């Protein structure tokens, strides 16, 4: 009894002391690099180029130029996410059926760890006027096409870059799926399509949602690929922010676009974050 | 699944081909003695030699590696402390608040992180260059370390600490002999991911780097904007070999010892 008490006292002291120590750097990080930057973005969005307080940036955002930009940015992000999902889901599904699936998964992941810039650079060569893709088109008889600097090349390269990030969560969701459920569905007379639609898809929806989350938000804010592959023809919210900050030096307008991008991000997160109830439902299996 | 026949294999092969084609394409032309990525003339090592002769490029590579190692080390230290802070926090609301703060930088688009850090550094008066790049790399790597370490802490049974306390261990001993050895795999995973985050980052660095300092990604960007240089190809060949080696090494290191209690027995 006494020993328990002593231990409890010591434990409380231990926790408090070690907590206080380890708390400092991490809390500093939160204040300096999480809260302060967001605060600064919001603060700067209320100032114009000469440093006067104004709401003009927000008024500007609701003009046709920026609204068009936002809509097209969403449209591209949607296309990129859609095609990534279309390609990734079957890939993840087939991967889970392989023997050494973890190793194969790793092999899918390796390209995502090669520097993004290098991969993009490769496409400049691949899709160039004298590149292998055009050479192939020519032998097939279609003839040379301008592939680089088009919407197609932009979406293609983006999809290429995001595929591994989409495959990973879907693979994990599929891998957790209890195969007995599929057997049960088949035994009860459902065909392959019904089984997929009513059993596999709903149970892996959370994986799909996190896949969409990790693709859609970055896709909204791409700016390097737009320059290198789309040749400035595609302007996303990310490109606009980069331009305002680094080219025009209009931090106020850049911050305003950033504020909206953050708002969009929050909405997307709310829409795609796995809801607790669904989690609990699939967690029961374990 | 045999019913599906060859379709899965064909599909997967196609996906793998597309995923790896650009990388091998780059590497293939790094051996081209002609100056372009479309016409293979003859085999040469000259572009690799050019990489090693280019002093500027070597300095940039060194910069990149130094920033990556330092930022990974520091962010791992802070991240581990953060994970422990969050894990042993009594107040639930506070804990959840900290967890959401932690995930903000993980989901924020790079452009926003870059732009906001640019404002921050300019305001505080940190000169754009090595310091600002290192600080931002540390900042965006911390949350991933926390995410990797937290599950390990949750796995750890509290009875282990009780036992250590009963046996008379001090606070320091509990930390160094019980907690840290137990969460070691998480720490390594966090460090490794922080390293790759830093090596791979382009967007944030692009915002906060000044004129005098450059990392590999930023350098490749400015090189690629001016057109094709096979030196980049040679560089990508080197990077690919190193990256693939690191990842495969990591995979076999982490998958080999399947005894989770190993760290405790000592």
Interface residues (C-beta under 8 A of the other chain):
Chain A: X3 X7 X10 X11 X14 X15 X17 X18 X19 X21 X22 X23 X25 X26 X27 X29 X30 X32 X33 X34 X35 X36 X37 X38 X40 X41 X44 X87 X90 X91 X94 X95 X97 X98 X102 X103 X104 X106 X107 X108 X109 X110 X111 X113 X114 X115 X116 X117 X118 X119 X120 X121 X122 X123 X124 X125 X126 X128 X130 X131 X132 X135 X160 X163 X164 X213 X217 X218 X220 X221 X223 X224 X227 X228 X237 X238 X241 X242 X245 X246 X251 X254 X255 X258 X261 X262 X265 X269
Chain B: X1 X8 X11 X12 X15 X16 X18 X19 X20 X21 X22 X23 X25 X26 X29 X36 X37 X38 X39 X77 X78 X79 X81 X82 X84 X85 X88 X89 X98 X101 X102 X104 X105 X107 X108 X109 X110 X111 X112 X113 X115 X116 X117 X118 X119 X120 X123 X136 X139 X142 X161 X162 X165 X166 X171 X174 X175 X196 X199 X200 X202 X203 X206 X207 X216 X217 X220 X221 X224 X225 X228 X232 X235 X236 X239 X240 X243 X244 X247 X248 X251 X255
